[in-house]
């Protein structure tokens, strides 16, 4: 089994972050951009870390970032190494980001997603995100972004649903040889 956990990233992780950024997003942010996220008290840059019994050190297989703006968790990044996709890791990491926002006392979550990225839209819809608007020519290539919104992060119904989703995902992850670290 491969142990899975999320943790805050540090400046020591920057080389790995940049490699993942290239693999997941095609070079979205620079090293200076990630350093700004690390330095900002309103930004949480998190890594999804995998550690197998046979490896001496853990490997970062995902990166995520959220900004705390008033009562809103603005998810700016969510990426899983292409070698580890389609196993439930993106879902699990998204739920961790939402939980992280809850722990900060945030009540809403928002993000932008490419209009053409049906797979990501389905992922977000599964966890209650709805289309709230559109940003024209948002991406460098001119593609529009959909603005997605999720309310109620502090509601009991969300916390109960979160527990159910985590239980289902823990089972799914175990089928792919992943074990959620306590």
Secondary structure, 3 states (H helix, E strand, C coil): CEEEEEEECCHHHHHHHHHHHHHHHCCCCCHHHHHHHHHCCCEEEEEEEEEECCCCCCEEEEEEEEEEECCEEEEEEEEECHHHCCCCHHHHHHHHHHHHHHHCCCCEEEEEEECCCHHHHHHHHHCCCEEEEEECCCCCCCCCEEEEEECCCCCHHHHHHHHHHHHHHHHHHHHCCEEECC
